């Protein structure tokens, strides 16, 4: 059993924003087996809490905003970088483009990517842009899911070499590439499956839950192949 399991949220362990009961059971089984759990999502905190109010009871650490914010159980969200310049939001709003701002990053629909790039160039901003299927995440250049996970793992006293990460989209590439084992669910985007160590047969939460239950079963005493 790995020391840590790290998961993306939407499309990986959640469907339609909700955590299926089978996936919840799999997470609880992993924790019972002694594995720490980290959630690494592009969501902002209030948005996540609306759909998963017990997130800090399920996970030992929560990384928000695509790696930009860290939350520990019992604590408040802690920014891991300076926020994206507010001129970015204002410029896009003037062009009729809606954005969602967190403590650090800014999210918008990916179909506006070219407009966002033009604004970044015009304002001379230093940012990182990454797609998450139909969404575009804009953050400081030092921020990624890998950087956020690294902060979470360090706070747990664990290294990336002792962790497994599971994801489904473009913004999960850095995270699964950083860990000892990178896993893509069955309906993950091609950009992720091309770098994953394991591609599951089943999609989203179905695949992730089955994978976790398999890890737990393999870690039980008496399940060695030598028997």
NORJOKA-V704506 format. One record per run of one state. SS is the DSSP state (A for helix, B for strand, O for the rest). FROM is the first residue (numbers start at 1). TO is the last residue. Records with the same first field share a line. If there is no record, write none. Layout:
BEGIN
SS=FROM-TO, FROM-TO
END
This chain:
BEGIN
O=1-3, 8-9, 11-13, 16-17, 20-20, 33-35, 41-44, 52-54, 59-60, 68-68, 73-77, 80-85, 95-99, 102-105, 124-126, 133-134, 141-144, 157-159, 168-169, 179-180, 185-189, 194-197, 200-203, 220-227
B=4-7, 10-10, 14-15, 18-19, 36-40, 61-64, 69-72, 78-79, 100-101, 106-109, 127-132, 135-140, 163-167, 181-184, 198-199
A=21-32, 45-51, 55-58, 65-67, 86-94, 110-123, 145-156, 160-162, 170-178, 190-193, 204-219
END
